[in-house]
Amino acid sequence: MNDLTHFDESGRARMVDVSAKDVTTRIAVASGTIRMLPETLQRIRDGALKKGDVLAVADVAAVMGAKKTPDLIPMCHPLMLSGIDVSFSELEQETGLKIEVSVTCNGKTGVEMEALTAVSTALLTIYDMCKAVDKGMCIGDIQVEKKQGGKSGDWTREQAS
């Protein structure tokens, strides 16, 4: 278990001590998708859902999700986030949306979990706001696209292949 940093020598979960690490600019980008009926996507475009502007609320939810990550993921460090950028686009091959979130901080540990939590929270918000008209929506493909900074350096999804 030595390569798994959130476990001690006896296999117990722990929060990693980052006090000896250098402060560097950390950036992580994550993405995810939600597939839906064409009518649901059209209602989102038209702002025709009773709960309001779906993407505006999902944008705020992404920011809140990133900021609340250490409250939800037990071993995450509370971080002073310096930037959160959220973007939405329509899927090309299917009917639905893709969300991409970039999270930045100057710190001693990465922000991948914050980016992933932001994406997940935004997608769940879209589901919540649209479920009255489309209970069959499908959330998926939540993943880190890239990370920058830190001792391990830069990484992109293309390197995972």
Secondary structure, DSSP 4 states (H G I P E B T S, - for coil): -TT-TTB-TTS-B-----TTSPPEEEEEEEEEEEE--HHHHHHHHHT--TT--HHHHHHHHHHHHHHTHHHHSTTPPP--EEEEEEEEEE-SSSSEEEEEEEEEEEESS--HHHHHHHHHHHHHHHHHHHTTT-TT-EEEEEEEEEEE-STT--EEGGGG-
